[in-house]
């Protein structure tokens, strides 16, 4: 039986790491980009960002001042048991988020959408977000903490219901247009990780795009060959836009394009795009049934 205090501690530790460290796959991707880009402004953008990452990892600040939306992606096994039930996940997320905000690891950026009133602790209807899935036969919890910056969410989110006859050509056109719109002037802080959802309902389509941008490691293709081929074609096309890091001249507006698909209605072809900025913040905590916490990127 997993205690709520252990869940809170796991969420706190994962989110704190995500706010002060970038994942190894993102670091490696940015180093490849730095080696490839030749435009002086593009290289300076990357140099400053990577220096900031180094300082943050040494306890001298955050990898980015905009800690954005506090999100926790949780996976439970069929044998997972939580004291007080699965509703405890929301309480634990609120407690962790409140503490993280008070300590400065999260900035208080969540406000009421109508009054714009700021509660000061990032807690309110819908936030912090807890996304729960059940997979496998385990008895623990896998938690991914992801503070997603506002720029990538505000300027990097797109949705369109295409006609089935538009096919892959129509999908590709929409995705590349979305990348150009988001990366122009550096609005989503490229090089971006671009998640694409294809199929399902409108909300499922957008949800797939979000998970693809936030959760999948850079360089990991979709296991379905046809989808992986589309990812590769879109990434190659994005490199011809002439947009580089932070919207400067260059090649790497995008460091990865990750596509997820779901079956959909015969008359529908929904497509969604959701971008993640260059910091690619996410950190994982595995919480065993006996309360042991193991962190990894």
RACORLIN-V713891 format. One record per backbone hydrogen bond with DSSP energy under -0.5 kcal/mol. NH is the residue of the N-H (numbers start at 0). CO is the residue of the C=O. If there is no record, write none. Layout:
NH_CO, NH_CO
//
This chain:
1_80, 6_2, 7_3, 8_4, 9_5, 10_6, 11_7, 12_8, 13_9, 14_10, 15_11, 16_12, 17_13, 18_14, 19_15, 19_16, 20_16, 26_22, 27_23, 28_24, 29_25, 30_26, 31_27, 32_28, 33_29, 34_30, 35_31, 35_32, 36_32, 42_38, 43_39, 44_40, 45_41, 46_42, 47_43, 48_44, 49_45, 50_46, 51_47, 52_48, 53_49, 54_50, 55_51, 56_52, 57_53, 57_54, 58_55, 59_54, 62_18, 66_64, 68_147, 70_68, 70_145, 71_128, 72_143, 73_71, 73_130, 74_141, 75_132, 76_139, 77_135, 78_137, 79_76, 79_137, 80_138, 82_1, 84_81, 87_84, 88_85, 89_86, 90_86, 91_87, 92_88, 93_89, 94_90, 95_91, 96_92, 97_93, 98_94, 99_95, 100_96, 101_97, 102_98, 103_99, 103_100, 104_99, 105_99, 108_106, 111_116, 115_111, 118_109, 118_116, 123_126, 126_123, 127_69, 128_69, 130_71, 130_128, 131_129, 132_73, 134_75, 134_132, 140_286, 141_74, 142_140, 142_284, 143_72, 144_142, 144_282, 145_70, 147_68, 147_145, 148_146, 152_148, 153_149, 154_150, 155_151, 157_155, 157_272, 159_270, 161_159, 161_268, 165_162, 166_162, 166_163, 169_165, 170_166, 171_167, 172_168, 173_169, 174_170, 175_171, 176_172, 177_173, 178_174, 179_175, 180_176, 181_177, 182_178, 183_179, 185_182, 186_183, 187_181, 188_185, 191_252, 192_275, 193_191, 193_255, 194_192, 194_273, 195_257, 196_271, 197_259, 198_269, 199_261, 204_200, 205_201, 206_202, 207_203, 208_204, 209_205, 210_206, 211_207, 212_208, 213_209, 214_210, 215_210, 219_216, 220_218, 224_222, 227_223, 228_224, 229_225, 230_226, 231_227, 232_228, 233_229, 234_230, 235_231, 236_232, 237_233, 238_234, 239_236, 240_237, 243_247, 245_189, 246_243, 247_244, 249_241, 252_242, 252_250, 254_191, 255_191, 257_193, 258_256, 259_195, 261_197, 267_264, 268_161, 270_159, 271_196, 272_157, 273_194, 274_151, 274_155, 275_192, 277_188, 279_276, 282_144, 283_295, 284_142, 285_293, 286_140, 286_284, 287_285, 287_291, 290_287, 293_285, 295_283
//
